[in-house]
Amino acid sequence: MKLLITGGLGYIGSHVVLQAQRAGHEVVVVDDLSTGLTSRVDCQVVDVDLASEKALDVLHNLMNEHHFEAVIHLAARKQVGQSVEQPERYFKDNIGGLANLLLAMKEAGIKKLVFSSSAATYGIPEVELVPEDYPGIPINPYGQTKLIGEWMVSNASIWGLKGLNLRYFNVAGCEIPALADTAELNLIPIAIAAIKRGQSPKVFGVDYPTIDGSCVRDYVHVGDLANAHLLAVAYLEQSRQEHATFNVGTGIGASVLEVLAEIRVASGLDFELDMHPRRPGDPPKLIADTSRIENILSFKARHDLKEIVKSAWDASS
Ligand code: WQD
C-alpha cells in the first residue's frame, strides 16, 4: 500500500515509517522539519508546514503525483506546557494543519486516515482504567486540539472518510538508537538526561493516592505504538468499521518511582532522587483500558517497562 505519513521525521513518526516499510508499504513523508530529523528515515520527504498557506497546493500536487491509499497523520505540536502558554499556536498548527490535510484528502479522494490523538483528551479521569467512551474533558490546549481533531475526523465521514483515532498513552523507548527520543520532554528521557549529567532526577509529588505516592502512568513502547498504526490501516481496509477511537497502551500502570527504579537497573547506577511538590495538572493515575484495541485490532503490547527503559538507556549511551 502507498502511505502518506505526516510528521514522519519525528520520534514516533519515524518508528511508524520504519515499521510500514518493513511491512512492505511504500511511504512518503511530509514534515516541517521543526523537530524532525531527515536522518531518521529512508524515503521521499516533502518539507512543508501543513498549517501554512502553501500547504494545500503542496498536498494537492503530491496527492496527484502519488496515489496514496491512506494517510497517517502525526504532524503536530505536542508540548503540554507550551500549549498553555501559546494556545493560538497550538490551534493554528494542530487544527489548521489537520483542516488543510482533510481538504486535500477530500479533493484527492483519499478516504482512509489514521489520526494521532492522545490520552490528554481524557483530562483527569476518575476511573482505574480509562475506556474510550469515558466522558473526559481535556485540561490543556494540547488535549483540546486532539479532541477537536477527533471531531474533525469524525465529521469528515460526510464525504466518505474512514477515520481512526489512536489515543496514545505515555510513549517511550526506541526500536533502534537512531530513532530515539532526543527531546527532553517526558519522564524517561528527562530522568536519563539528568542522570547522565550527574544530577538527580526530579520526582513531582509523592503524596498521591497511589501505590507509592507517585503518579502512575501507562508506558507503551514506541515500537508497539507504531505497530498499532499498521493494524489501524488494515482495519480501515475492512468494509465494516465498528469503532473510530482506540486507546493505545498496555493496561498496566507504573509509578514514577517504579520507572526510576527501572532506570537504576538499566544503568547500573545508584542515584539519589530530587523530591519536588506536585506538578500542577497531573492526574494521579492514567492507565488505558485496552480491551477495545485488543479485541478489535488484535493489538497487544509486546514490550514491558523493563524493555522500554533499557532501550531508552542504551540509546542514550
Ligand atoms: C509522567 C509522570 C510527572 C518529569 C504527557 C502528556 C500526554 C502524553 C504523554 C502525548 C508525571 C512525572 C515527569 C520529571 C516527574 N502526550 N515526572 N519528573 O504528563 O503523563 O503525559 O506525555 O499525547 O498528553 O501530558 O508525561 O512524562 O511529562 O510525566 O516526576 O522530571 O512523571 O509529574 O507524573 P504526562 P510526563
Boltz pocket constraint, residues with backbone or C-beta under 6 A from the ligand:
constraints:
  - pocket:
      binder: B
      contacts: [[A, 78], [A, 80], [A, 117], [A, 118], [A, 119], [A, 120], [A, 168], [A, 169], [A, 170], [A, 171], [A, 185], [A, 186], [A, 187], [A, 188], [A, 190], [A, 191], [A, 201], [A, 202], [A, 203], [A, 204], [A, 205], [A, 215], [A, 216], [A, 217], [A, 256], [A, 279], [A, 282], [A, 283]]
      max_distance: 6.0
